[in-house]
Amino acid sequence: MKIVVIDGQGGRLGCLLVEEVKKRLPQAQIYGVGTNTVATAAMLKAGADFGATGENPVVRNVMDADGVLGPIGVVVANAILGEVTPAMAEAVGSCRARKFLVPMNSCGVLVAGVAELSMTAYAARAAELLVAELNQPDGF
C-alpha cells in the first residue's frame, strides 16, 4: 500500500501526518514528498519510508498512490507561498487516489463549514479517514 504525504515549508504538518499514518497503518509504505528539502527531511525523520523533493517527485508519486495526504494547498497552484507549482496541483487533483487534505489558512484557501482545530487534531482526523477508506469492502 503506497501512501504519499506531501508538505512544504518546514514540514510540520507532513511530520504529523507521517506519524499518524505509521501508527495506524504500520504495513504501509509512506512516501514523504516535500516541496523543499527541509520538508522532505522532516518527513523522513518522522518515519517516512522514502523521501523526495520537488515537482517531478510529486507528479510521479501520486500517479500510483493509494492515498494522498497534505495541506489543502497541494491542489491549488502557487499555494504555500508559491511552493506548489501548477503541475503539482494538477497531478494531485487528477490522480486516482483519494486525497485527505488538511485545511490550512496559510494556503490562502478557507473552507466554509470546517471547524478550527489544531494541526495535530487535523492530522489525526486525516489519518482516521484514510484508514476508514482503506478498510471499506470495495477499497478505493
C-alpha positions as CSV (number, residue, x, y, z in Angstrom):
1,M,0.0,0.0,0.0
2,K,1.5,3.3,-1.1
3,I,0.6,6.4,0.9
4,V,2.0,9.8,-0.3
5,V,2.4,12.6,2.2
6,I,3.1,16.0,0.6
7,D,4.2,19.1,2.5
8,G,6.2,22.3,2.2
9,Q,7.8,25.0,4.2
10,G,9.1,23.4,7.4
11,G,7.3,20.1,7.0
12,R,5.5,20.2,10.4
13,L,2.1,19.0,9.1
14,G,3.9,16.4,7.0
15,C,5.6,15.0,10.1
16,L,2.3,14.8,12.0
17,L,0.7,13.0,9.0
18,V,3.5,10.5,8.7
19,E,3.4,9.7,12.4
20,E,-0.3,9.3,12.4
21,V,-0.4,7.1,9.3
22,K,2.6,5.0,10.6
23,K,0.7,4.5,13.9
24,R,-2.5,3.3,12.2
25,L,-1.1,1.5,9.1
26,P,2.4,0.2,10.0
27,Q,2.4,-2.0,6.9
28,A,2.0,0.9,4.5
29,Q,4.9,2.4,2.6
30,I,4.9,6.1,3.2
31,Y,6.5,8.4,0.7
32,G,7.3,11.8,2.2
33,V,7.4,14.2,-0.8
34,G,8.4,17.8,0.0
35,T,8.1,20.9,-2.0
36,N,11.5,21.7,-0.5
37,T,14.4,19.8,1.1
38,V,13.5,20.9,4.7
39,A,10.0,19.4,4.5
40,T,11.3,16.2,2.9
41,A,14.0,15.8,5.6
42,A,11.4,16.4,8.4
43,M,9.1,13.7,7.0
44,L,12.0,11.2,6.7
45,K,12.9,12.0,10.3
46,A,9.3,11.4,11.3
47,G,9.4,7.9,9.8
48,A,8.6,8.1,6.1
49,D,10.0,5.1,4.2
50,F,11.0,7.1,1.2
51,G,11.6,10.8,0.5
52,A,12.0,13.0,-2.5
53,T,11.8,16.7,-3.2
54,G,10.3,18.9,-5.9
55,E,7.8,18.9,-8.7
56,N,8.6,15.7,-10.5
57,P,8.6,13.5,-7.4
58,V,5.1,14.9,-6.6
59,V,3.8,14.3,-10.1
60,R,5.3,10.8,-10.4
61,N,4.5,9.5,-6.9
62,V,0.8,10.4,-6.8
63,M,0.2,8.5,-10.1
64,D,0.0,5.1,-8.4
65,A,-0.7,6.2,-4.8
66,D,-3.4,4.5,-2.8
67,G,-3.9,7.7,-0.7
68,V,-2.5,11.2,-0.7
69,L,-2.3,13.4,2.4
70,G,-1.2,17.0,2.8
71,P,-2.4,20.6,3.3
72,I,-5.3,21.7,1.1
73,G,-2.8,23.9,-0.8
74,V,-1.4,20.9,-2.7
75,V,-4.3,21.1,-5.0
76,V,-4.0,24.9,-5.5
77,A,-1.5,26.3,-8.0
78,N,1.0,28.7,-6.4
79,A,-0.1,27.9,-2.8
80,I,2.2,27.5,0.2
81,L,4.0,30.8,-0.6
82,G,4.4,29.7,-4.2
83,E,6.0,26.3,-3.4
84,V,3.1,24.3,-5.2
85,T,3.6,24.6,-8.9
86,P,0.6,24.3,-11.3
87,A,1.9,20.9,-12.4
88,M,1.9,19.7,-8.8
89,A,-1.6,20.9,-8.1
90,E,-2.8,19.3,-11.3
91,A,-1.1,16.0,-10.6
92,V,-2.5,15.8,-7.1
93,G,-6.0,16.9,-8.2
94,S,-6.1,14.5,-11.1
95,C,-4.6,11.4,-9.5
96,R,-6.9,8.4,-8.9
97,A,-6.1,8.2,-5.2
98,R,-8.4,9.6,-2.5
99,K,-7.0,12.9,-1.1
100,F,-7.1,13.6,2.6
101,L,-6.4,17.3,2.8
102,V,-6.0,19.5,5.9
103,P,-7.4,23.0,5.8
104,M,-4.7,25.5,6.3
105,N,-5.4,29.2,6.3
106,S,-1.8,29.9,5.2
107,C,-2.6,28.2,1.9
108,G,-4.9,31.0,1.0
109,V,-8.0,28.8,0.9
110,L,-10.7,28.9,3.5
111,V,-13.2,26.1,3.6
112,A,-16.7,27.1,4.8
113,G,-18.0,24.8,7.4
114,V,-14.7,23.5,8.7
115,A,-14.1,23.7,12.4
116,E,-10.9,25.4,13.7
117,L,-8.8,22.5,15.1
118,S,-5.2,22.2,15.9
119,M,-2.8,20.9,13.3
120,T,-2.4,17.7,15.4
121,A,-6.1,17.1,15.5
122,Y,-6.4,17.6,11.8
123,A,-3.5,15.2,11.1
124,A,-5.2,12.6,13.3
125,R,-8.5,13.1,11.6
126,A,-6.9,12.8,8.1
127,A,-5.2,9.5,9.1
128,E,-8.5,8.2,10.6
129,L,-10.3,9.0,7.3
130,L,-7.6,7.3,5.3
131,V,-7.8,4.1,7.4
132,A,-11.6,4.1,7.2
133,E,-11.4,4.4,3.4
134,L,-8.9,1.6,3.1
135,N,-11.0,-0.7,5.3
136,Q,-14.1,-0.4,3.1
137,P,-15.0,-3.6,1.4
138,D,-14.6,-2.2,-2.1
139,G,-11.5,-0.2,-1.2
140,F,-10.7,2.8,-3.3
